[in-house]
Amino acid sequence: MPIYEFRCEDCGRITSHFTRKADASLAAPCEHCGSADTRRLVSSFARSFSRAEVLERYGDPGTDGSATDIRDPRQIGSWVEKRFDEYGIDMPESAREMIDAAREGDLPDPVKNL
């Protein structure tokens, strides 16, 4: 069940239209100004990756304690988590927040500039 997006040629705003079937000739009126002069857009999409896919693509921090196979700074978080777990120390909340943010793509400035 696709959701199509249309840009209004009159007001420039975007309208989303839900339909029960794929239809190449579908046209939807603007929900903001009511104009029938709309143009269908190519909608954006996202893909999630499993942990196994991320490790295959960017490397594993390693089981020997080294971080030599890391090809993506976001994987450093896995290495840090393993070290805290090995030492039996609770990870500080600030470190947890930084790791979670890095996994979402929000890297600290020093890492962004690499």
Secondary structure, 3 states (H helix, E strand, C coil): CCEEEEEECCCCCEEEEECCCCCCCCCCCCCCCCCCCEEECCCCCCCCCCHHHHHHHHCCCCCCCCCCCCCCHHHHHHHHHHHHHHHCCCCCHHHHHHHHHHHCCCCCHHHHCC
